[in-house]
């Protein structure tokens, strides 16, 4: 079937990326993030600066399409601000949340660096839907290709409460994501967790 050949092509692309990256020379101090992630960012590393010197700030970026419900679009931003977490809402081409670091002095703020953490948030019903329509495989492939070291799938809700597929299929998909892709997963009961 075409689905089988698509999986083989995806697997081959992932192997090619993995094999070619193993033979690359050492990266420059701030390698460019692939354009599939964020076109104007570079990845932060320890040679870029010392985060403890007081000149830098870490900011959590939230994708502007990320919302708890249609009627509660600012829920995540508001909860984070209440907890004293600096965050901004932007369009992210990959993931739902990621962290950046930049200089505190706004007049000097010319660049932002992406830290190695990105979160893809899925409600249980959305996870099931994305598995059915193929978005799940495509998103995992793009996240793996991003070069970010810590990818987290945040799964919200009771897997048995959705009606798109058996909860055992979702549990298998979550385990496969951890084992095969090496991503972290975290399950919560609801968005407030």
C-alpha positions in Angstrom: 0.0 0.0 0.0 1.0 3.6 -0.3 0.9 4.0 3.5 3.7 1.4 3.8 5.9 3.1 1.1 5.3 6.5 2.8 6.5 5.0 6.1 9.6 3.5 4.4 10.4 6.9 2.8 10.0 8.7 6.1 12.2 6.1 7.8 14.8 6.4 5.1 14.8 10.3 5.4 15.2 10.0 9.2 18.1 7.5 8.8 19.7 9.7 6.2 19.5 12.7 8.5 20.8 10.7 11.5 23.6 9.2 9.5 24.7 12.4 7.9 24.7 14.4 11.1 27.0 11.8 12.7 29.8 12.7 10.2 29.5 16.5 10.4 32.3 18.7 11.7 31.8 20.3 15.1 29.2 23.0 14.9 30.0 26.7 15.1 29.3 28.4 18.4 25.7 29.3 17.5 24.5 27.0 14.6 21.5 28.1 12.6 18.2 26.4 13.4 16.7 24.8 10.3 14.1 27.0 8.7 11.4 24.5 9.5 11.7 25.7 13.1 12.2 29.4 13.3 13.9 31.3 10.4 15.6 34.1 12.4 16.8 32.2 15.5 20.1 30.4 16.3 20.5 27.7 18.9 22.0 28.9 22.2 25.1 27.1 23.5 27.5 27.7 26.4 30.0 29.7 24.3 27.3 32.3 23.4 27.3 33.7 26.9 26.8 33.1 30.6 23.1 33.1 31.5 24.1 33.7 35.2 25.7 37.1 34.5 22.4 39.1 34.7 22.5 40.4 31.1 20.2 37.8 29.7 16.6 36.8 30.1 14.8 33.5 29.3 11.4 33.9 27.7 8.8 31.2 27.0 7.3 31.6 23.5 3.7 30.3 23.1 2.2 29.6 19.7 -0.6 32.1 19.0 -2.8 29.2 17.9 -2.5 27.5 21.2 -5.6 27.9 23.3 -7.4 26.0 26.0 -10.8 26.5 24.4 -12.2 28.8 21.7 -13.6 31.1 24.4 -10.4 31.0 26.5 -7.6 32.0 24.1 -5.3 33.6 26.6 -5.5 30.9 29.3 -1.9 29.7 29.0 -0.4 33.2 28.8 -2.4 34.4 31.8 -1.6 31.4 34.0 2.1 31.7 33.2 2.1 35.5 33.9 0.4 34.8 37.3 3.3 32.5 38.2 5.8 35.1 37.2 7.0 33.4 34.1 8.0 35.7 31.3 6.3 34.6 28.1 5.2 36.1 24.8 2.8 34.9 22.2 4.0 34.5 18.6 3.4 32.3 15.5 5.7 29.3 15.9 6.2 27.2 12.8 6.9 24.1 14.9 5.8 23.1 18.4 3.4 24.9 20.7 6.0 26.2 23.3 9.7 26.9 23.1 12.2 28.9 25.1 14.5 31.6 23.9 17.2 33.7 25.5 18.0 37.3 24.7 19.8 40.2 26.2 17.8 42.2 28.8 18.9 45.6 27.5 16.3 46.3 24.8 18.5 48.8 22.9 21.1 46.0 22.5 18.5 43.3 21.7 19.3 42.3 18.1 19.3 38.5 18.4 17.4 35.8 20.2 18.7 32.3 20.7 16.5 29.2 20.9 17.2 27.0 23.9 17.1 23.2 23.4 13.5 22.7 24.7 10.3 22.5 22.7 6.9 21.3 23.7 4.2 19.9 21.4 0.9 19.9 23.4 -1.9 17.5 22.5 -5.3 16.9 24.0 -6.2 13.2 24.0 -8.8 13.6 21.3 -6.4 15.7 19.2 -3.6 13.1 19.6 -6.0 10.4 18.3 -7.1 12.7 15.4 -3.5 13.5 14.4 -2.6 9.8 14.4 -5.6 9.1 12.1 -4.9 11.9 9.6 -1.1 11.5 9.6 -0.1 14.8 11.3 1.4 12.9 14.2 4.1 11.2 12.1 4.8 14.4 10.2 5.1 16.5 13.4 7.4 14.0 15.0 9.6 13.9 11.8 9.8 17.7 11.8 10.6 17.9 15.5 13.3 15.3 15.1 14.8 17.3 12.2 14.8 20.5 14.2 18.1 19.7 16.0 16.6 20.7 19.3 17.7 18.2 22.0 14.7 18.1 24.3 11.4 17.5 22.6 8.4 17.0 25.0 5.0 15.7 24.0 2.5 17.1 26.6 -0.6 14.9 26.5 -3.7 16.3 28.3 -6.8 14.4 29.4 -7.9 10.9 29.9 -7.0 8.7 27.0 -10.1 6.7 27.4 -12.4 9.7 27.3 -11.9 10.3 23.6 -13.9 8.3 21.0 -11.7 8.2 18.0 -9.6 5.1 18.8 -9.0 2.7 21.7 -7.0 4.2 24.5 -4.5 1.3 24.2 -3.6 2.6 20.7 -2.8 6.0 22.2 -0.7 4.4 25.0 1.2 2.5 22.4 1.8 5.7 20.3 3.1 7.5 23.4 5.5 4.7 24.3 6.7 4.5 20.7 7.4 8.2 20.7 9.6 7.8 23.8 11.4 4.7 22.6 11.8 5.3 18.9 12.2 9.1 18.7 13.7 9.5 22.1 11.2 12.3 22.9 10.0 12.9 26.4 6.3 12.6 27.1 4.2 13.9 30.0 0.6 13.2 30.7 -1.7 15.5 32.6 -5.4 15.4 33.4 -6.2 18.9 32.2 -4.7 22.1 30.9 -4.4 23.5 34.5 -1.9 20.9 35.5 
